């Protein structure tokens, strides 16, 4: 294996640890205590980390005819994540609309 390929595998392994840590954090009380914007950013971060992991895995797989021994599951229920994003977006829109209505009533 070339040195650059070893670095890609090392990056993939390190990324996997970070993905697992963040996935484990999401259902925690600490995560629930964060404001919605920060929760959204963390979920978005997880999504992009997973997409990056998929690309790294594809690169590793391309270096051999068979699937690499370094296969790492970076999948996450994206439907659930999308639903959470949609709910958070709707809640933010609702809050903004309520603030606008309150400001209009104040005048």
WOMOJO-V741001 format. One record per backbone hydrogen bond with DSSP energy under -1.0 kcal/mol. NH is the residue of the N-H (numbers start at 0). CO is the residue of the C=O. Records with the same first field share a line. If there is no record, write none. Layout:
NH->CO, CO
//
This chain:
5->1
6->2
7->3
8->4
9->5
10->6
11->7
12->8
13->9
14->10
15->11
16->12
17->13
18->14
19->15
20->16
21->17
22->18
23->19
24->20
25->21
27->24
31->27
32->28
33->30
38->34
39->35
40->36
41->37
42->38
43->39
44->40
45->41
46->42
47->43
48->44
49->45
50->46
51->47
52->48
53->49
54->50
55->51
56->52
57->53
58->54
59->55
60->56
61->57
63->60
77->75
80->76
81->77
82->78
83->79
84->80
85->81
86->82
87->83
88->84
89->85
90->86
91->87
92->88
93->89
94->90
95->91
96->92
97->93
98->94
99->95
100->96
101->97
102->98
103->99
104->100
105->101
106->102
//
